[in-house]
Amino acid sequence: MKKSIFILLICSVFLQKSTFSQNNTTSDVHKMQWFSDAKLGIFIHWGIYAVNPTSESWAFHNKHISHVDYMKQIKGFTAKNYKPDYWASLIKASGARYAVITSKHHDGVALWDTKMNDLSIPKLAPAKRDVLTPFVKALRDRNIKVGLYYSLIDWSYPDYPGFLKDSSRYDAAEDPIRWGKFLKFCHGQIKELLSLYNPDLMWFDGDWEHSAGEWRADYIRSLILKSNPNTIINGRLQGYGDYDTPEQNFPITRPALPYWELCMTTNDSWGYAADEDTNFKTPYEIISIFADAISLGGNLLLDIGPKEDGTIPAAQEYILQELGNWTNKHSEAIFGTIGGMSLGHFYGPSTLSKDSTTLYLFIPAHANGDITIKGLNSEIKNVSVVGSNTNLDWKVVGKISWSKVPGLVYIHVPENVNDKYMTVLKVELKSPLSLYVGKGGL
């Protein structure tokens, strides 16, 4: 039995990876280029859960609050200080090339004026207006790619089976007619989003509750690509997406899929958490996580949670501003690069220019002295500090003329060139990067 289960699990993983690879054709690789070059996106969780505040949707699912009391929050969602142009300007200043906003979370409350039901901010909240459309416009005005988060599950819709396995309604497989009613609603809302906003990216969530067949994931993908062949789909569509989306937990090794994105909060909460969650990451922590992500060939989708009135918490504004100061200074080492060397060659993050002739090394602030590159076959032309153009001295140690094993490269980093968060060195090579990966010896 255990052997059979193991074989089934292996087959399941293989099939999922096969579906991803089938989706990534030559044309898909072309459309993914902007995503690969973008490196940084800003995630926005904004909804009625910012009123009390409570955790988004999960508060009633986990019985921290009744569904009735949770939904009452819609009466407190005012958006009275909402300034979409300011949001977009702050995102632009952070260095982010794209943004993803929760058009609808698992609670079923839509930010736009959906025609599929009445559960929306324009119809039921004191805000009395569509708050999604002006934000999308503000992003477009600043040439920022538009991503729309959409929850496939809808725990408030009467024809959805219920809250995970704690369902008092029905089983989708046993009542296909009722499930079909829900799919008509779900697919109808997706069509609305495609028609109204022509998103550059669709960011799905909640696919774990049903199979690809039950969701009709192939149909959802075809809907999106028929609307716009260049729209990118995240990996939470039961294998019918374009890239992987690890959440909160950082991968230690490079993910298997060619495209991936780490989605992570600035504190411990996705939505606004008032004084209950003040565990904000420091700018250095955010920057170091970001550097690790791009070093492994991925992106960072960094989350903020605005208040119900539309203001962004000061701590999150500060993080985005400091992040922007750093990304602006070091943009050449970030945007449009590819993943760098493994840790065996350099103990820290690194990226490469697309022609592999320029290597960028990321080192923590105040790390003065010598840093080391191991196994570098390529000859160095010049070493400088990104953002200051200060040239640095380097030397090769231990190279033996008759051995194919390269020596160790030591680069001297004086204290006065350090960035306050993370310093980046630019190593220009005389030929494309070549690395020795042997075991040493003759």
C-alpha positions as CSV (number, residue, x, y, z in Angstrom):
1,M,0.0,0.0,0.0
2,K,2.8,2.5,1.0
3,K,4.6,1.7,-2.2
4,S,1.5,2.3,-4.3
5,I,0.9,5.6,-2.6
6,F,4.5,6.7,-3.2
7,I,4.2,5.8,-6.9
8,L,0.9,7.8,-7.1
9,L,2.6,10.8,-5.5
10,I,5.5,10.7,-7.9
11,C,3.1,10.4,-10.8
12,S,1.1,13.4,-9.5
13,V,4.2,15.5,-9.2
14,F,5.4,14.5,-12.7
15,L,2.0,15.3,-14.3
16,Q,1.9,18.7,-12.6
17,K,5.4,19.5,-13.9
18,S,4.5,18.2,-17.3
19,T,1.4,20.5,-17.4
20,F,3.6,23.5,-16.5
21,S,6.2,22.5,-19.2
22,Q,3.4,22.1,-21.8
23,N,2.0,25.5,-21.0
24,N,5.5,27.1,-21.5
25,T,5.8,27.0,-25.3
26,T,8.2,29.2,-27.2
27,S,5.6,31.9,-27.4
28,D,5.0,31.6,-23.6
29,V,8.8,32.0,-23.0
30,H,8.6,35.3,-24.9
31,K,5.6,36.6,-23.0
32,M,7.3,35.7,-19.7
33,Q,10.2,37.9,-20.5
34,W,8.8,41.0,-18.8
35,F,8.0,39.0,-15.7
36,S,11.5,37.5,-15.6
37,D,13.0,41.0,-16.0
38,A,10.7,42.7,-13.5
39,K,12.1,41.1,-10.3
40,L,9.9,43.1,-7.9
41,G,6.1,43.3,-7.5
42,I,3.9,44.8,-4.8
43,F,1.0,42.7,-3.4
44,I,-2.0,44.5,-2.0
45,H,-4.5,42.8,0.3
46,W,-7.4,45.2,0.7
47,G,-10.9,44.3,1.8
48,I,-13.5,44.4,4.5
49,Y,-11.1,42.5,6.8
50,A,-9.3,45.8,7.4
51,V,-12.3,47.2,9.3
52,N,-12.1,45.4,12.7
53,P,-9.4,44.3,11.6
54,T,-9.5,40.5,11.3
55,S,-7.5,38.1,9.2
56,E,-8.7,38.0,5.6
57,S,-11.5,35.4,5.2
58,W,-9.7,32.8,7.4
59,A,-11.0,34.6,10.5
60,F,-14.5,33.0,10.1
61,H,-13.2,29.8,8.5
62,N,-11.1,29.2,11.6
63,K,-14.0,30.2,13.8
64,H,-12.3,33.2,15.4
65,I,-15.4,35.1,14.4
66,S,-18.8,34.1,13.0
67,H,-19.3,34.5,9.3
68,V,-22.2,36.9,10.1
69,D,-20.1,39.1,12.3
70,Y,-17.2,39.0,9.8
71,M,-19.5,40.1,6.9
72,K,-20.8,43.0,9.0
73,Q,-17.4,44.7,8.4
74,I,-18.6,45.7,5.0
75,K,-20.6,48.5,6.7
76,G,-17.4,50.0,7.9
77,F,-15.4,50.0,4.7
78,T,-15.3,53.7,3.7
79,A,-12.3,54.2,1.5
80,K,-12.7,57.9,2.4
81,N,-8.9,58.6,2.2
82,Y,-8.2,56.3,-0.7
83,K,-5.8,57.8,-3.2
84,P,-5.1,55.3,-6.0
85,D,-2.6,57.7,-7.7
86,Y,-0.6,57.9,-4.4
87,W,-0.6,54.1,-4.1
88,A,0.7,53.7,-7.7
89,S,3.3,56.4,-7.2
90,L,4.6,54.7,-4.0
91,I,4.8,51.4,-5.9
92,K,6.7,53.1,-8.7
93,A,9.1,54.6,-6.2
94,S,9.8,51.2,-4.6
95,G,11.2,50.0,-7.9
96,A,8.4,47.5,-8.5
97,R,7.6,46.7,-12.1
98,Y,4.2,45.2,-11.3
99,A,1.5,45.1,-8.7
100,V,-1.1,42.5,-7.7
101,I,-4.3,43.5,-5.8
102,T,-7.0,41.3,-4.3
103,S,-10.0,41.9,-6.6
104,K,-11.9,39.3,-4.4
105,H,-10.7,37.2,-1.5
106,H,-12.2,34.0,-0.2
107,D,-14.9,36.0,1.6
108,G,-16.5,36.8,-1.8
109,V,-16.5,40.6,-1.5
110,A,-15.6,42.1,-4.9
111,L,-13.8,45.5,-5.1
112,W,-15.3,46.1,-8.5
113,D,-18.9,46.5,-9.6
114,T,-19.5,42.9,-10.5
115,K,-22.7,42.0,-12.3
116,M,-22.7,38.4,-11.1
117,N,-24.1,39.2,-7.6
118,D,-24.5,42.0,-5.2
119,L,-21.7,41.2,-2.8
120,S,-19.3,44.1,-3.7
121,I,-17.9,47.3,-2.2
122,P,-19.8,49.5,-4.7
123,K,-23.2,48.0,-3.8
124,L,-23.0,47.3,0.0
125,A,-20.2,49.4,1.5
126,P,-20.4,53.1,2.5
127,A,-17.5,53.6,0.0
128,K,-20.3,53.3,-2.6
129,R,-17.9,53.0,-5.5
130,D,-15.7,50.7,-7.5
131,V,-12.3,51.0,-5.9
132,L,-10.5,48.6,-8.3
133,T,-10.9,50.5,-11.6
134,P,-9.1,53.8,-10.5
135,F,-6.1,51.8,-9.2
136,V,-5.7,49.8,-12.4
137,K,-5.8,53.1,-14.3
138,A,-3.2,54.7,-12.0
139,L,-0.9,51.7,-12.5
140,R,-1.3,51.9,-16.3
141,D,-0.5,55.6,-16.2
142,R,2.8,54.8,-14.7
143,N,3.7,51.9,-16.9
144,I,3.3,49.4,-14.1
145,K,2.1,45.9,-15.1
146,V,-1.4,45.1,-13.6
147,G,-1.9,41.8,-11.7
148,L,-5.3,40.8,-10.4
149,Y,-5.7,38.4,-7.5
150,Y,-8.9,36.4,-7.7
151,S,-10.0,33.7,-5.3
152,L,-11.5,30.7,-7.0
153,I,-13.2,29.6,-3.8
154,D,-16.0,31.8,-2.5
155,W,-17.0,30.9,1.0
156,S,-20.0,33.3,1.0
157,Y,-21.6,32.2,-2.3
158,P,-24.6,30.0,-1.6
159,D,-23.8,27.5,-4.3
160,Y,-20.2,27.0,-3.2
161,P,-19.8,23.7,-1.2
162,G,-18.6,25.4,2.0
163,F,-15.6,26.0,4.1
164,L,-13.0,23.4,3.1
165,K,-14.1,20.0,4.6
166,D,-16.2,21.7,7.2
167,S,-19.2,21.9,4.9
168,S,-22.8,21.8,5.8
169,R,-23.9,22.3,2.2
170,Y,-23.0,19.6,-0.4
171,D,-20.3,17.7,-2.1
172,A,-19.4,19.0,-5.6
173,A,-19.0,15.6,-7.0
174,E,-22.4,14.5,-5.7
175,D,-24.3,17.5,-6.9
176,P,-22.9,18.5,-10.3
177,I,-25.9,20.7,-11.2
178,R,-25.3,22.9,-8.1
179,W,-21.6,22.9,-8.7
180,G,-22.3,24.0,-12.3
181,K,-24.2,27.0,-11.0
182,F,-21.2,28.0,-9.0
183,L,-18.8,27.6,-11.9
184,K,-21.0,29.8,-14.0
185,F,-20.7,32.5,-11.4
186,C,-16.9,32.0,-10.9
187,H,-16.2,31.9,-14.6
188,G,-18.5,34.9,-15.1
189,Q,-16.5,37.0,-12.7
190,I,-13.2,36.0,-14.4
191,K,-14.7,37.1,-17.7
192,E,-15.6,40.4,-16.2
193,L,-12.1,41.0,-14.9
194,L,-10.6,40.1,-18.3
195,S,-13.0,42.3,-20.2
196,L,-12.8,45.3,-17.9
197,Y,-9.1,45.4,-17.1
198,N,-7.2,43.2,-19.6
199,P,-4.7,42.2,-16.8
200,D,-1.1,41.5,-17.5
201,L,-1.2,38.8,-14.8
202,M,-4.0,36.7,-13.2
203,W,-3.1,35.7,-9.7
204,F,-5.4,32.8,-8.6
205,D,-5.7,31.4,-5.1
206,G,-7.8,28.7,-3.4
207,D,-7.3,26.0,-6.1
208,W,-6.5,23.4,-3.5
209,E,-10.1,22.8,-2.6
210,H,-11.0,21.1,-6.0
211,S,-9.3,19.3,-8.8
212,A,-8.3,20.8,-12.2
213,G,-11.3,19.0,-13.7
214,E,-13.7,20.3,-11.2
215,W,-12.5,23.9,-11.6
216,R,-12.3,23.4,-15.4
217,A,-8.9,24.9,-15.1
218,D,-8.1,24.2,-18.8
219,Y,-11.2,26.3,-19.7
220,I,-10.2,29.1,-17.3
221,R,-6.7,29.2,-19.0
222,S,-8.3,29.2,-22.4
223,L,-10.6,32.1,-21.4
224,I,-7.6,34.2,-20.3
225,L,-5.4,33.5,-23.3
226,K,-8.3,34.0,-25.7
227,S,-8.8,37.4,-24.1
228,N,-5.1,38.2,-24.2
229,P,-2.5,35.7,-25.3
230,N,0.2,37.6,-23.3
231,T,-1.6,37.5,-19.9
232,I,0.5,35.5,-17.4
233,I,-1.1,33.1,-14.9
234,N,0.3,32.2,-11.6
235,G,0.8,28.6,-10.5
236,R,-2.3,28.2,-8.4
237,L,-4.6,26.9,-11.1
238,Q,-4.0,23.2,-10.6
239,G,-1.0,23.0,-12.9
240,Y,-2.4,25.3,-15.6
241,G,-0.3,28.3,-14.6
242,D,3.0,29.7,-15.9
243,Y,5.1,30.0,-12.8
244,D,5.5,28.8,-9.2
245,T,4.5,30.8,-6.1
246,P,6.1,29.8,-2.9
247,E,4.5,31.7,0.0
248,Q,6.3,33.2,3.0
249,N,8.9,30.5,3.2
250,F,12.1,31.1,1.2
251,P,13.4,28.3,-1.0
252,I,16.9,27.2,-0.1
253,T,17.6,25.8,-3.5
254,R,16.5,27.1,-6.9
255,P,13.0,25.9,-7.7
256,A,12.6,23.5,-10.6
257,L,10.3,25.6,-12.7
258,P,12.1,28.3,-14.8
259,Y,9.9,31.1,-13.4
260,W,8.9,31.7,-9.8
261,E,7.9,34.3,-7.4
262,L,8.1,34.5,-3.6
263,C,5.1,36.2,-2.1
264,M,5.8,37.5,1.4
265,T,4.3,39.9,3.9
266,T,6.1,43.0,5.3
267,N,5.0,42.0,8.8
268,D,3.2,38.7,9.7
269,S,-0.2,39.6,8.2
270,W,-1.5,39.9,4.6
271,G,-4.2,42.5,5.4
272,Y,-4.1,45.5,7.8
273,A,-3.6,44.3,11.4
274,A,-3.7,47.6,13.3
275,D,-1.7,47.3,16.5
276,E,-2.0,43.6,16.7
277,D,0.9,42.9,14.4
278,T,3.9,45.3,14.7
279,N,6.4,42.7,13.7
280,F,7.6,44.5,10.6
281,K,10.6,43.4,8.7
282,T,13.4,45.9,8.6
283,P,14.4,47.4,5.2
284,Y,17.7,45.3,5.4
285,E,15.7,42.1,6.0
286,I,13.5,42.9,3.0
287,I,16.5,43.8,0.8
288,S,18.4,40.7,1.8
289,I,15.4,38.5,1.1
290,F,14.9,40.2,-2.3
291,A,18.6,39.8,-3.2
292,D,18.4,36.0,-2.4
293,A,15.3,35.7,-4.6
294,I,16.8,37.3,-7.6
295,S,20.0,35.4,-7.0
296,L,18.0,32.2,-7.5
297,G,16.4,33.5,-10.6
298,G,13.1,34.5,-9.0
299,N,10.9,37.5,-8.1
300,L,9.7,39.0,-4.9
301,L,6.0,39.9,-4.5
302,L,6.1,42.0,-1.4
303,D,2.7,42.6,0.4
304,I,1.2,45.6,2.0
305,G,-2.2,45.9,3.7
306,P,-4.0,49.3,3.6
307,K,-6.5,50.4,6.2
308,E,-10.2,50.4,5.4
309,D,-10.1,54.1,4.7
310,G,-7.4,53.6,2.0
311,T,-4.4,54.9,3.9
312,I,-1.2,52.8,3.9
313,P,0.4,52.1,7.3
314,A,3.4,54.3,7.9
315,A,5.7,51.3,8.6
316,Q,4.9,49.9,5.2
317,E,5.3,53.2,3.4
318,Y,8.8,53.5,5.0
319,I,9.7,50.0,3.9
320,L,8.7,50.7,0.3
321,Q,10.5,54.1,0.3
322,E,13.8,52.6,1.7
323,L,13.5,49.7,-0.7
324,G,13.1,52.1,-3.6
325,N,16.2,54.1,-2.6
326,W,18.2,50.9,-2.7
327,T,16.7,49.5,-5.9
328,N,17.2,52.8,-7.7
329,K,20.9,52.9,-6.7
330,H,21.5,49.3,-7.7
331,S,19.1,48.9,-10.6
332,E,21.6,47.6,-13.1
333,A,22.4,44.7,-10.8
334,I,18.7,43.9,-10.3
335,F,16.3,44.5,-13.3
336,G,16.8,42.5,-16.4
337,T,19.5,40.3,-14.9
338,I,19.5,36.5,-14.5
339,G,20.2,34.3,-11.5
340,G,23.8,34.1,-10.4
341,M,26.3,31.6,-8.9
342,S,25.7,28.9,-6.4
343,L,26.9,29.3,-2.8
344,G,29.9,27.1,-3.5
345,H,31.4,29.9,-5.6
346,F,30.4,32.9,-3.5
347,Y,28.9,33.1,-0.1
348,G,26.1,35.5,-0.8
349,P,23.6,36.4,-3.5
350,S,24.7,37.2,-7.0
351,T,23.2,38.0,-10.4
352,L,24.5,38.1,-14.0
353,S,24.0,40.3,-17.0
354,K,22.1,38.5,-19.8
355,D,25.3,38.1,-21.8
356,S,27.0,36.6,-18.7
357,T,30.0,39.0,-18.9
358,T,29.1,41.0,-15.8
359,L,28.8,39.5,-12.4
360,Y,27.1,41.3,-9.5
361,L,27.9,40.4,-5.9
362,F,25.7,41.4,-3.1
363,I,27.3,41.8,0.3
364,P,25.8,42.9,3.7
365,A,26.4,46.4,4.9
366,H,29.5,47.0,7.1
367,A,31.1,43.8,5.7
368,N,34.5,45.4,4.9
369,G,37.7,43.5,4.2
370,D,38.2,40.8,1.6
371,I,35.5,38.8,-0.1
372,T,36.2,35.6,-2.1
373,I,35.1,34.1,-5.4
374,K,35.9,30.4,-5.9
375,G,36.2,28.5,-9.1
376,L,36.2,31.5,-11.5
377,N,37.7,30.5,-14.8
378,S,36.9,33.8,-16.5
379,E,39.5,36.5,-16.3
380,I,38.5,39.7,-14.6
381,K,38.6,43.0,-16.4
382,N,37.5,45.4,-13.7
383,V,35.8,45.5,-10.3
384,S,33.7,48.5,-9.1
385,V,31.0,49.4,-6.6
386,V,27.6,49.8,-8.1
387,G,26.1,53.3,-7.5
388,S,29.5,54.9,-6.9
389,N,31.7,53.7,-9.7
390,T,34.6,53.3,-7.3
391,N,37.1,50.8,-8.6
392,L,38.3,48.1,-6.2
393,D,41.5,46.1,-6.1
394,W,41.5,42.3,-6.5
395,K,44.1,39.5,-6.7
396,V,44.2,35.8,-7.5
397,V,45.7,33.5,-4.9
398,G,46.8,29.9,-5.3
399,K,46.6,29.6,-9.1
400,I,49.1,27.0,-10.3
401,S,50.2,27.4,-13.9
402,W,50.0,23.7,-14.8
403,S,46.6,23.0,-13.1
404,K,43.2,23.5,-14.6
405,V,41.9,24.5,-11.2
406,P,41.5,28.3,-10.9
407,G,42.9,30.2,-8.0
408,L,40.8,32.1,-5.4
409,V,39.8,35.7,-6.2
410,Y,40.0,38.1,-3.3
411,I,38.4,41.5,-3.7
412,H,39.2,44.2,-1.1
413,V,36.1,46.1,0.1
414,P,37.0,49.2,2.1
415,E,34.6,50.4,4.7
416,N,34.0,53.8,3.0
417,V,32.2,52.2,0.0
418,N,29.5,50.4,2.0
419,D,25.8,51.0,1.3
420,K,23.8,51.3,4.5
421,Y,21.8,48.1,3.7
422,M,23.6,46.0,1.1
423,T,26.6,46.8,-1.1
424,V,26.8,45.5,-4.7
425,L,30.0,44.9,-6.5
426,K,30.2,44.8,-10.3
427,V,32.7,42.3,-11.6
428,E,33.4,42.8,-15.3
429,L,34.7,39.7,-17.1
430,K,36.8,39.5,-20.3
431,S,34.6,36.6,-21.5
432,P,31.3,35.0,-20.5
433,L,31.2,33.6,-17.0
434,S,32.9,30.2,-16.8
435,L,33.0,28.3,-13.5
436,Y,35.1,25.4,-12.4
437,V,33.0,22.8,-10.6
438,G,35.5,20.0,-10.0
439,K,36.9,18.6,-6.8
440,G,40.3,20.2,-7.0
441,G,43.6,18.4,-7.4
442,L,45.8,18.2,-10.4
